[in-house]
Amino acid sequence: MREKQGRTLDDVRKEVEWSFSKLIRIESGVVSVSVSDLKSLLHVYGVTDPQLVEEMTELARRSRRRHWASEYRDVATSAYMDFLGYEDDARSIVQYHPMVIPGLLQTEDYARCVIEATTVGPVDTSVVEGRVRLRMARQERLFRESRECNVRFIIDEGVLSRSVEPSGVMKDQLRHLIDMSEKPQVSILILPIAARVVRRFIGPFSLHEFQSERDSDVVYLDSAPHDVALVEDAQVESYKVIIGELADACYSEARSRERLREQALLESG
């Protein structure tokens, strides 16, 4: 439809105000299109036939229902659902978090504490539990044996000693980190408190890199509690530089694992 009208990808993505990679992934069928996104495209392409619009809208609804995370749509934004699509397809992921253990490494109890603590306004137990289940489902998909994806985590050392209620949650979380650090596809680096690196004050983010040359690498920022914002193009390279600076200031993998064991002993004592 786009090519028949002689439009370029850049023309369309500017008109709908999307990222370049999002449009490519929708056109290539890598991700399904939401009903609202489909209507935006149909508007751009001048499709007004009511029957055709309804048929394509129904197809979009069916395709979205097939996505594994569809059952969590009531507790996740559309931007977050797009983020899950990138996470599913990445060949490598790097995550940095200066305040808490990254979500992909959280135990269920730790995740529940973090989600409750970062909820703005009244805490809806059903929403919290839905987000906890979604987080656990993400982990199960990413770390299953058949998935070929290397994941590197950079965690500020101060996070390890940060008090979490109820008692015992942090002890179990630290044991889980030790177990995860021994997985061949997982690398956990601890950024020492004493490290003199200005970049440690940057907010949490995830870098996703892909196998296909058609898929540009992307960065997602934790833009607000339980939501994300996409960063693309030249800024991605800037974040890769930041990752290098952070990683260079970290303990080695072996020393990071040892540091986790030391903190686990303190929590057990």
C-alpha positions in Angstrom: 0.0 0.0 0.0 2.8 2.4 0.9 4.9 1.5 -2.2 1.9 1.8 -4.5 1.5 5.4 -3.3 5.2 6.0 -3.9 5.9 6.8 -0.3 9.1 6.1 1.6 9.4 4.6 5.0 10.7 8.0 6.2 7.7 9.8 4.7 5.2 7.6 6.6 7.0 7.4 9.9 7.2 11.2 10.1 3.5 11.6 9.3 2.4 9.1 12.0 5.2 10.2 14.4 6.6 6.7 14.9 10.1 5.3 15.2 11.7 4.1 12.0 12.2 0.6 13.4 8.6 0.3 14.6 7.3 0.9 11.0 9.8 -1.6 9.5 8.8 -4.3 12.1 5.1 -3.8 11.4 5.6 -3.9 7.6 7.8 -7.0 7.7 5.4 -8.8 10.1 7.9 -9.1 12.9 5.3 -7.6 15.2 1.5 -7.4 15.0 -0.2 -4.0 14.5 -2.6 -2.6 17.1 -6.0 -1.4 16.0 -5.1 2.2 16.8 -1.8 2.0 14.9 -3.6 0.4 11.9 -6.2 3.2 11.8 -3.3 5.7 11.8 -1.8 4.0 8.8 -5.1 3.7 7.0 -5.7 7.4 7.5 -2.2 8.3 6.1 -2.9 6.0 3.1 -6.3 7.5 2.5 -8.3 4.3 3.0 -11.9 5.2 3.8 -13.9 2.3 2.5 -15.9 1.2 5.7 -15.9 -2.5 4.8 -12.2 -2.6 4.1 -11.4 -0.7 7.3 -13.6 -3.1 9.3 -12.0 -6.2 7.7 -8.5 -5.0 8.4 -9.4 -3.9 11.9 -10.7 -7.3 12.7 -7.5 -8.9 11.4 -5.5 -6.6 13.6 -7.6 -7.6 16.6 -7.0 -11.3 15.9 -3.3 -10.9 15.4 -2.9 -9.0 18.7 -4.9 -11.6 20.6 -2.3 -14.2 19.6 0.6 -12.4 21.2 1.8 -14.1 24.4 1.4 -10.9 26.5 -2.1 -10.1 25.3 -3.6 -11.1 28.6 -1.6 -8.4 30.3 -2.9 -5.5 28.2 -4.9 -4.2 31.2 -1.8 -3.6 33.2 0.7 -2.5 30.5 0.7 0.5 28.2 0.9 0.2 24.4 4.5 1.5 24.5 5.4 -1.2 27.0 3.8 -3.9 24.8 6.0 -2.6 21.9 9.0 -2.9 24.3 8.1 -6.6 24.9 8.2 -7.2 21.2 11.7 -5.8 21.0 12.7 -7.9 24.0 11.4 -11.0 22.3 13.5 -10.5 19.2 16.7 -9.2 20.7 19.9 -11.3 20.2 21.5 -9.4 23.1 20.3 -7.1 25.9 22.1 -4.8 28.3 20.3 -3.3 31.2 21.5 -0.7 33.8 19.6 0.3 36.9 21.0 2.6 39.6 18.1 2.1 42.1 16.8 -1.4 42.1 17.5 -4.9 40.8 16.5 -5.0 37.1 13.1 -6.5 36.5 14.5 -9.5 34.5 16.5 -10.5 37.6 13.8 -9.9 40.3 12.3 -12.6 42.4 8.5 -12.6 42.6 8.5 -11.1 46.2 11.1 -8.4 45.3 9.1 -7.5 42.2 6.0 -7.1 44.2 7.7 -4.8 46.6 9.2 -2.6 43.8 5.9 -2.4 41.9 3.9 -1.5 45.0 6.5 1.1 46.0 6.6 2.7 42.5 2.8 2.9 42.0 1.6 6.5 42.0 -1.8 6.8 43.8 -3.8 4.1 45.5 -2.4 0.6 45.1 -4.7 -1.7 43.2 -3.8 -5.3 44.3 -5.1 -6.8 41.0 -2.9 -4.5 38.9 0.1 -5.1 41.1 -0.3 -8.9 40.8 -0.9 -8.6 37.0 2.4 -6.7 36.6 4.2 -9.3 38.8 2.9 -12.1 36.6 4.0 -10.2 33.5 7.5 -9.7 34.9 7.8 -13.4 35.8 6.5 -14.4 32.3 9.2 -12.2 30.7 11.9 -13.9 32.6 10.6 -17.4 31.7 10.6 -16.5 28.0 14.0 -14.9 28.0 15.9 -17.4 30.0 14.4 -20.6 28.6 17.0 -23.0 27.3 16.0 -22.7 23.6 16.4 -18.9 23.6 19.7 -17.6 22.2 20.1 -14.2 23.8 23.0 -12.9 25.8 22.0 -10.6 28.6 24.3 -8.3 30.6 23.2 -6.4 33.7 25.0 -3.5 35.3 23.8 -2.9 38.9 24.9 -0.2 41.3 26.5 -1.7 44.4 24.3 0.4 46.6 21.2 -1.5 45.4 22.5 -4.7 47.1 22.3 -3.2 50.6 19.1 -1.2 50.1 16.5 -2.3 52.7 13.5 -4.1 51.3 10.4 -5.1 53.3 9.3 -7.6 54.4 12.3 -9.2 56.1 13.9 -12.0 54.0 13.0 -10.6 50.6 16.5 -9.2 49.9 18.2 -12.4 51.2 16.2 -14.5 48.7 16.8 -11.9 46.0 20.6 -12.0 46.5 20.6 -15.8 46.3 18.7 -15.6 43.1 21.2 -13.2 41.7 24.0 -15.6 42.5 22.2 -18.4 40.7 21.4 -16.2 37.7 25.1 -15.1 37.5 26.1 -18.7 36.8 23.9 -19.0 33.7 26.1 -19.1 30.6 24.0 -16.4 28.8 23.9 -14.0 31.8 26.6 -11.6 32.9 26.1 -9.5 36.1 28.5 -6.6 36.8 28.4 -4.6 40.0 29.3 -0.9 39.8 31.3 -0.1 43.0 30.0 2.6 45.3 33.5 4.1 45.2 33.7 4.1 41.4 34.2 7.6 40.1 32.0 7.5 37.0 29.6 10.4 36.3 27.4 8.2 34.1 26.2 6.2 37.2 23.6 9.0 37.7 21.9 8.4 34.4 18.5 6.8 34.7 17.7 3.1 34.1 17.7 1.9 30.5 17.8 -1.2 28.3 19.8 -1.7 25.1 18.4 -4.2 22.6 20.5 -5.4 19.7 19.2 -7.6 16.9 20.5 -10.2 14.5 18.9 -8.8 11.3 20.5 -5.7 9.7 17.0 -4.4 9.0 16.3 -4.0 12.7 18.2 -1.1 14.1 19.3 -1.4 17.7 17.1 0.5 20.2 17.3 1.8 23.7 14.3 1.9 26.1 14.3 4.2 29.1 12.2 3.8 32.2 10.3 7.0 31.6 7.8 6.7 34.4 6.6 4.0 36.8 5.6 1.0 34.7 6.2 2.7 31.4 9.0 3.1 28.9 10.2 5.5 26.2 12.0 4.6 23.0 15.3 6.0 21.9 16.7 5.4 18.4 19.2 6.4 15.8 22.3 8.5 16.9 21.3 8.5 20.6 21.6 4.7 20.7 25.3 5.0 19.9 25.6 7.5 22.8 24.1 4.9 25.1 26.6 2.3 23.9 29.4 4.6 24.9 27.7 5.0 28.3 27.5 1.3 28.7 31.2 1.0 28.0 32.1 3.6 30.6 29.9 1.9 33.2 31.2 -1.5 32.4 34.9 -0.3 32.6 34.2 1.0 36.1 32.6 -2.3 37.3 34.1 -5.2 39.2 34.9 -8.1 37.0 32.3 -10.8 36.6 34.1 -13.1 39.1 34.5 -10.3 41.7 30.9 -9.2 41.1 29.7 -12.7 41.9 31.9 -12.7 45.0 30.4 -9.4 46.1 26.9 -10.9 45.7 27.9 -13.8 48.0 29.4 -11.4 50.6 26.2 -9.4 50.7 24.1 -12.5 50.9 26.1 -13.6 54.0 25.5 -10.2 55.6 21.7 -10.5 54.9 21.7 -14.0 56.4 23.6 -13.0 59.5 
